[in-house]
Amino acid sequence: MDLISLENERDDLHFRLDELTLFLDEQRKEQTVSNRQLVLLNRQWLLMCGYLSILDWRINDLEEQHD
């Protein structure tokens, strides 16, 4: 996978994570999903954060290789 593809993947994930963060913030004010769904969404958020970190590490590694 090349650097551009990883950056695009990261940008897409970052957008989705921002959207999920906003949704979870709304749920804190007025919960409209079941408790189980809220637990699963919070787990999803955590996993997405981890995935984003790994993409960042991979991008940084590829950038260092080009130096």
N, CA and C of each residue as an Amber inpcrd file, in Angstrom:
protein
   201
   0.8500000  -1.1700000   0.0000000   0.0000000   0.0000000   0.0000000
   0.8980000   1.2350000   0.0000000   0.5630000   2.1910000  -0.8120000
   1.4040000   3.3780000  -0.9050000   0.9470000   4.4660000   0.0770000
   1.7780000   5.4680000   0.2060000   1.5470000   6.5430000   1.1670000
   0.2370000   7.2760000   0.8980000  -0.0430000   7.5650000  -0.3610000
  -1.2730000   8.2950000  -0.7030000  -2.5070000   7.4970000  -0.2900000
  -2.4990000   6.1850000  -0.5330000  -3.6350000   5.3410000  -0.1500000
  -3.8390000   5.3440000   1.3610000  -2.7460000   5.2660000   2.1010000
  -2.8520000   5.2870000   3.5610000  -3.3670000   6.6270000   4.0620000
  -2.9090000   7.7040000   3.4510000  -3.3870000   9.0280000   3.8590000
  -4.8780000   9.1790000   3.5580000  -5.3260000   8.6600000   2.4180000
  -6.7520000   8.7090000   2.0850000  -7.5660000   7.8760000   3.0600000
  -7.0600000   6.7010000   3.3990000  -7.7300000   5.8360000   4.3630000
  -7.8240000   6.5250000   5.7150000  -6.7180000   7.1820000   6.1120000
  -6.7040000   7.8920000   7.3830000  -7.7130000   9.0380000   7.3850000
  -7.7560000   9.8060000   6.3020000  -8.6890000  10.9320000   6.2170000
 -10.1370000  10.4480000   6.3060000 -10.4410000   9.3490000   5.6150000
 -11.7820000   8.7820000   5.6480000 -12.1400000   8.3160000   7.0560000
 -11.2190000   7.6230000   7.7020000 -11.4540000   7.1470000   9.0620000
 -11.6170000   8.3190000  10.0250000 -10.7950000   9.3430000   9.8570000
 -10.8740000  10.5180000  10.7300000 -12.2500000  11.1740000  10.6050000
 -12.7660000  11.2740000   9.3840000 -14.0880000  11.8470000   9.1620000
 -15.1560000  11.0180000   9.8740000 -15.0950000   9.6950000   9.7200000
 -16.0740000   8.8090000  10.3640000 -15.9750000   8.8860000  11.8870000
 -14.7610000   8.9810000  12.3780000 -14.5630000   9.0840000  13.8210000
 -15.1370000  10.3930000  14.3530000 -14.9370000  11.4720000  13.6260000
 -15.5300000  12.7570000  14.0270000 -17.0520000  12.6650000  14.0780000
 -17.6410000  12.0140000  13.0670000 -19.0960000  11.8550000  13.0260000
 -19.5890000  11.0180000  14.2180000 -18.8940000   9.9440000  14.5170000
 -19.2680000   9.0950000  15.6470000 -19.1080000   9.8560000  16.9580000
 -18.0570000  10.6400000  17.0810000 -17.8430000  11.4440000  18.2900000
 -19.0020000  12.4050000  18.5080000 -19.4370000  13.0690000  17.4410000
 -20.5790000  13.9850000  17.5480000 -21.8430000  13.2420000  17.9660000
 -22.0560000  12.0680000  17.3780000 -23.2290000  11.2710000  17.7220000
 -23.1960000  10.8640000  19.1890000 -22.0410000  10.4250000  19.6590000
 -21.9250000  10.0190000  21.0600000 -22.1280000  11.2070000  21.9910000
 -21.6580000  12.3750000  21.5980000 -21.9030000  13.5840000  22.4030000
 -23.3950000  13.8620000  22.5050000 -24.1100000  13.6890000  21.3900000
 -25.5650000  13.8800000  21.4030000 -26.2450000  12.8620000  22.3120000
 -25.7460000  11.6450000  22.3060000 -26.3340000  10.5910000  23.1310000
 -26.1540000  10.8740000  24.6140000 -25.1160000  11.5770000  24.9730000
 -24.9110000  11.9390000  26.3780000 -25.9750000  12.9350000  26.8420000
 -26.4290000  13.7690000  25.9130000 -27.4610000  14.7500000  26.2510000
 -28.8440000  14.1140000  26.2900000 -29.1350000  13.3110000  25.2650000
 -30.4280000  12.6280000  25.1940000 -30.2300000  11.3030000  24.4600000
 -30.2720000  10.2450000  25.2010000 -30.0220000   8.9270000  24.6350000
 -31.2170000   8.4700000  23.8030000 -30.9430000   8.1490000  22.5380000
 -31.9950000   7.6890000  21.6350000 -31.7560000   6.2560000  21.1420000
 -30.6710000   5.6370000  21.6010000 -30.3760000   4.2460000  21.2380000
 -30.3960000   3.4160000  22.5180000 -30.4700000   2.1200000  22.3460000
 -30.5010000   1.2390000  23.5260000 -29.1680000   1.2920000  24.2730000
 -29.2040000   0.8680000  25.5110000 -27.9730000   0.8300000  26.3050000
 -26.9250000  -0.0620000  25.6380000 -27.3640000  -1.1990000  25.1060000
 -26.4320000  -2.1180000  24.4410000 -25.8000000  -1.4590000  23.2260000
 -26.6050000  -0.7620000  22.4350000 -26.0600000  -0.0600000  21.2690000
 -25.0470000   1.0050000  21.7000000 -25.3300000   1.6860000  22.7760000
 -24.4190000   2.7200000  23.2710000 -23.0870000   2.1150000  23.7060000
 -23.1510000   0.9720000  24.3880000 -21.9260000   0.2750000  24.7830000
 -21.1300000  -0.1270000  23.5400000 -21.8160000  -0.6820000  22.5520000
 -21.1350000  -1.1200000  21.3260000 -20.5600000   0.0630000  20.5530000
 -21.2830000   1.1630000  20.5070000 -20.7810000   2.3550000  19.8200000
 -19.5400000   2.9140000  20.5130000 -19.5440000   2.8680000  21.8430000
 -18.3590000   3.3280000  22.5720000 -17.1650000   2.4140000  22.3150000
 -17.3850000   1.1220000  22.2270000 -16.3030000   0.1930000  21.8780000
 -15.8060000   0.4530000  20.4660000 -16.7540000   0.6890000  19.5750000
 -16.3790000   1.0010000  18.1930000 -15.4990000   2.2490000  18.1420000
 -15.8770000   3.2610000  18.9180000 -15.0990000   4.5020000  18.9640000
 -13.6660000   4.2210000  19.4200000 -13.5290000   3.4100000  20.4640000
 -12.2000000   3.0710000  20.9790000 -11.3610000   2.3450000  19.9310000
 -11.9810000   1.3890000  19.2590000 -11.2540000   0.6440000  18.2270000
 -10.8750000   1.5310000  17.0500000 -11.7600000   2.4340000  16.6870000
 -11.4520000   3.3580000  15.5900000 -10.2800000   4.2650000  15.9660000
 -10.2270000   4.6920000  17.2320000  -9.0970000   5.5160000  17.6870000
  -7.7940000   4.7340000  17.5710000  -7.8180000   3.4670000  17.9570000
  -6.6320000   2.6310000  17.8350000  -6.2250000   2.4400000  16.3950000
  -7.1860000   2.2070000  15.5320000  -6.9380000   2.0350000  14.1090000
  -6.3150000   3.3040000  13.5210000  -6.8400000   4.4580000  13.9300000
  -6.3030000   5.7350000  13.4590000  -4.8500000   5.9060000  13.8980000
  -4.5420000   5.5300000  15.1300000  -3.1630000   5.6210000  15.6220000
  -2.2220000   4.7430000  14.8050000  -2.6740000   3.5420000  14.4900000
  -1.8360000   2.6300000  13.6990000  -1.6060000   3.1990000  12.3070000
  -2.6310000   3.7590000  11.7020000  -2.4490000   4.3790000  10.3890000
  -1.4420000   5.5250000  10.4700000  -1.5340000   6.3290000  11.5260000
  -0.5710000   7.4220000  11.7120000   0.8530000   6.8840000  11.8140000
   1.0370000   5.8100000  12.5920000   2.3730000   5.2210000  12.7340000
   2.8870000   4.7160000  11.3890000   2.0060000   4.0700000  10.6320000
   2.4230000   3.5360000   9.3360000   2.7990000   4.6670000   8.3810000
   2.0160000   5.7360000   8.3780000   2.3080000   6.8850000   7.5140000
   3.6390000   7.5020000   7.9200000   3.8410000   7.7010000   9.2130000
   5.1040000   8.2710000   9.6890000   6.2950000   7.3960000   9.3090000
   6.1200000   6.0920000   9.4150000   7.1920000   5.1730000   9.0480000
   7.5390000   5.2830000   7.5650000   6.5230000   5.3480000   6.7260000
   6.7680000   5.4810000   5.2810000   7.4190000   6.8250000   4.9450000
   6.9950000   7.8750000   5.6410000   7.5840000   9.2040000   5.4020000
   9.0680000   9.2120000   5.8110000   9.3790000   8.5370000   6.9260000
  10.7840000   8.4690000   7.3720000  11.6380000   7.6930000   6.3880000
  11.0810000   6.6830000   5.7490000  11.8060000   5.8930000   4.7750000
  12.1520000   6.6890000   3.5340000  11.3590000   7.7260000   3.2440000
  11.5980000   8.5710000   2.0620000  12.6180000   9.6770000   2.3260000
  12.9380000   9.8890000   3.5860000  13.9120000  10.9550000   3.9280000
  15.3290000  10.5510000   3.5850000
